[in-house]
Amino acid sequence: MKQSGHWAVLLAALLWGTTGTVASFAPQVSALAIGAFAMGVGGLLQALLARRQLCRCWRQLLEDKKRLLSGGIAVAIYPLAFYSSMRMAGVAIGTVITIASAPFISALFERFLSQAQTLNRRWLFSLFLGVLGMVLLCLSKPATDSSVASDMDKYIGIGLGIIAGASYAYYSWVAKNMIDKGIRSDAAMGSLFCVAALILLPSLWFTGEQLFTRTTHILVISYMAFIPMFVGYLAFGYGLRSVSASGATLLTLFEPVVAAVLAVLVVGEVIPLPGWVGIGLICLCLITQSSEPRDRPFDPAYDSRI
């Protein structure tokens, strides 16, 4: 069961890794608008798919309204902070700060809020490999001064990257907590993303003027909403049934590897040798994390929840 959870999270990371390449086909559309539309529409689709489970679990979901609301807000904050971080600090710095900080912050949530995560040597070693690989991968790309207006913008962008990583880690922890309490994974993710959609979609009034001006734009935002954000988060929610939130965020380090490969094959970017070394380290990180021994016996009552 745990191995299937790992594969589900890796599938989600694979789909998420395509977003940068796909978004490059619509450069006129605001990155904030793409993120808000993809997360918002994807969230509504998840809620619609899980409507029966949401009806069955609504009392259980409302038992902790504050956590449900805070988790939904975290989902809404993530794309806004992430894309703003890349705009202000540069794509490489914004990406590495967000993705590298998420597993660490997630482990802190589990350690101090759930008292469930033990920071064993295997986990710390895999985290070290993943972060080192991310640094090598991102720093191997040529720097572009035009992406960063000033040192102050850079520092603000780094701060936004940490906020994005923290929001991603927090809503992963909230979803995992819901699932551990007996809520089905699709209902847990659907409820969080429904709350986020109610926040994100109205923001398109201010940022989405270019969304439907061209056929290419429509195809791009449709793909982003239906594939990475809908299918990807369904897979991620399924994976959280058997993988810890910190382990899941660590496995999603596969996302920048996919993004880098697509950038070479589709966009035509060149990755120097240190970047490929970084990719190798991230793959080693994934192998180390995925080979971690099971921490509980098979439980049919637990493992049958979908």
Secondary structure as UniProt FT lines:
FT   HELIX           2..16
FT   TURN            17..18
FT   HELIX           19..23
FT   TURN            24..25
FT   TURN            27..28
FT   HELIX           31..49
FT   HELIX           51..61
FT   HELIX           62..64
FT   HELIX           65..89
FT   HELIX           91..109
FT   HELIX           110..114
FT   HELIX           121..139
FT   HELIX           145..147
FT   HELIX           151..180
FT   TURN            181..182
FT   HELIX           185..200
FT   HELIX           201..203
FT   HELIX           204..207
FT   TURN            209..212
FT   HELIX           215..226
FT   HELIX           227..231
FT   HELIX           232..239
FT   TURN            240..242
FT   HELIX           245..251
FT   TURN            252..253
FT   HELIX           254..262
FT   HELIX           263..267
FT   HELIX           273..290
FT   HELIX           300..303
//
